[in-house]
Structures are given as C-alpha cells and as structure tokens.
C-alpha cells in the first residue's frame, strides 16, 4: 500500500510542472535574451517606453505629443520651434543612451552564453545597465519638465484634457 502511494506521488509530481512550458519559450533564439525586438527598436529610436509616466500622468506634457497636438494647443511659432528643439535634443540623447543600454545587455547576455558570468561581472554589468536606464529615464523626464515651461498653464490644461487625463492629472507649478 505504501509503495502504491509513493508511486502515485512520484507520478503526480512528475506530471505537473514538467508539462508546463515556460512563458520564455521561444525567446532563447533572441540575440539579446532580455530584450524583445520592440524593446530594441524603441531604445534605438529614442522612444519613451513609459519612462516619463510620472510626469505625463501628472500634467507635465511631453514634446512629441505637444507637437502632435499643436493645433489644439494653439502653439505660437516660438513655442513650436522651442518644442521641436527640445524634442530633437531629447531624442538624440535618448538614442545614444539606448544604444549603450543595448550594448550592456548584450555584454550581460554574453557573460551567461559563454559561461563566464560571476557574481562580480554580473553585478558590475547590472550597475552599468541601471545607471544608463536611470540616465535615459532622466532624459525623458527632463524633457517634460522643460516642456511645461514652454507652455502656458491654459495650454497645459488643454493638453491634459486632449490626452484624456482630465480630472486625474496632478497639480504642478511653473
């Protein structure tokens, strides 16, 4: 009886997790395992990737969206020019940092692929990735800080409403 019980326990234990595919299945063929194609494309294009949500969702407009809403916001020529310059500078910095993030992620992937990963090498690489991600996020957040200075409070309020955040965006000061 004990043998039958043990045998059925072993069978149950083996049947469970062994048949469950990992949500990562299929990702092992990626050049850099931790980055999807979309992540890489976004990093290389200087996209926001949600890095500026703290600003955006609290009433600090982003330059790309301000340019897209220029008619609704009634941008002056000076505001349009300043916003375009702000976006161009932000995008340029973000692309350069995005390329560096990709290189560090590639380095991390290689450490493991080549079985050369140590606590020290992984920690050092993660420190560089973290610092780069913080800088990248800072570039996007700083653009939102600068953008709010370019617009009038009324334009900011119209932006918040046009983006669908009316009633939810926080208060800020110029």
C-alpha positions, 0 to 999 in steps of 0.5 A, a space after each residue: 500500500 505504501 509503495 502504491 502511494 509513493 508511486 502515485 506521488 512520484 507520478 503526480 509530481 512528475 506530471 505537473 510542472 514538467 508539462 508546463 512550458 515556460 512563458 520564455 519559450 521561444 525567446 532563447 533564439 533572441 540575440 539579446 535574451 532580455 530584450 524583445 525586438 520592440 524593446 530594441 527598436 524603441 531604445 534605438 529610436 529614442 522612444 519613451 517606453 513609459 519612462 516619463 509616466 510620472 510626469 505625463 500622468 501628472 500634467 507635465 506634457 511631453 514634446 512629441 505629443 505637444 507637437 502632435 497636438 499643436 493645433 489644439 494647443 494653439 502653439 505660437 511659432 516660438 513655442 513650436 520651434 522651442 518644442 521641436 528643439 527640445 524634442 530633437 535634443 531629447 531624442 538624440 540623447 535618448 538614442 545614444 543612451 539606448 544604444 549603450 543600454 543595448 550594448 550592456 545587455 548584450 555584454 550581460 547576455 554574453 557573460 551567461 552564453 559563454 559561461 563566464 558570468 560571476 557574481 562580480 561581472 554580473 553585478 558590475 554589468 547590472 550597475 552599468 545597465 541601471 545607471 544608463 536606464 536611470 540616465 535615459 529615464 532622466 532624459 525623458 523626464 527632463 524633457 517634460 519638465 522643460 516642456 511645461 515651461 514652454 507652455 502656458 498653464 491654459 495650454 497645459 490644461 488643454 493638453 491634459 484634457 486632449 490626452 484624456 487625463 482630465 480630472 486625474 492629472 496632478 497639480 504642478 507649478 511653473 
